[in-house]
Amino acid sequence: MTTNAPSTIKFFDDASLEKIAYKSVSSIPTREPNDQVRLGYSIWKFLSEKKGTLEEAIANAQSHALIDAKNIAKIIRENLKLQGIKV
């Protein structure tokens, strides 16, 4: 019986929309790491489809954050602004 090496992980480029979206939510405190991932996906979808508002994307994520939605939106806006995206 042989064991193969695990597949390599190909990370997104720092300038990609996916990386920007997930980086923008990295400082949001959540109950579980999956809540942060779900929020990042929702932000990525919001940025890529250009539909709805940031607040709607946060609500659609249904993540269990330890801060309120208003503060989440403020943090995400600031993080996106630092990365050159205006929301």
N, C-alpha and C positions, 0 to 999 in steps of 0.2 A: 504494500500500500504506500503510495507516495502522496506527499502533501505539496500542493502547488502554492506558489507565493500569491498573496492577495493582489487583487487588481489595484492598479495605481489610481489615485484620485486626481482628477484634473480640476483645479480650482478656476473660478472665473477670474478674468482680468480685472484689475482694480477700477478700470474705467467703464466696465460693463454695467448695464442697468440693474442686473441682478445683484451684483456686489454693492452697488450704491444703495439699493433698497434695503438689503439686509444689514448693511453698516449703519443706516439711519436709525434702526431700531435696536442696535446692540446695547445701548445704555438704558433701555426701558426695563425697569425691574418687573419681573413676572413670577408667578408661582412656580411654573415649570419651564424648562428650556423650550419645550414644544410650543408653548404659548408665544414665545418670542419668534420662533420660526414661522408660525402661522401669521403673526402680525407682519413679518417681513415679506411673506408671500403676498399678503393682501396689498401691501404698499407697492410691491413690484407690479402687481396686476393693475393697480391704479395708475402707476407711471407709464406702463407700456400701452394700456388701452386708452388713456386720456379721457376716461369717463367718470362722472361723479365728482365727489369732493374728497378731500383727505379725511374729513370726519366720517364720511360714509365708509371709506375703506377701513378705518379703525373699528367702526361698529361691526362691519361685516366679518372682521377677523375673529370676533368673539373671544379674544384672548383674556386671560385672567391676570390683568396687570395689577400691580400694587399701588398704582396712582390713577387718578381719574383721567377720563378721555381728553379733557381740555389740556391737561399738562402733557399728555402723550402727544397730542397734535403740535403743541409748542416745541417740544423736544425734537420731533421728527422734522418740522419745518426748519429749525435751526441747523440740524445735521445735514439736511438736503441742501440748504443754502451754502454751507461750508464746502459741499462737494460740487457746487456750481449749478444746482437745479433750483429753479424758482417755482414755488407752488402757490 
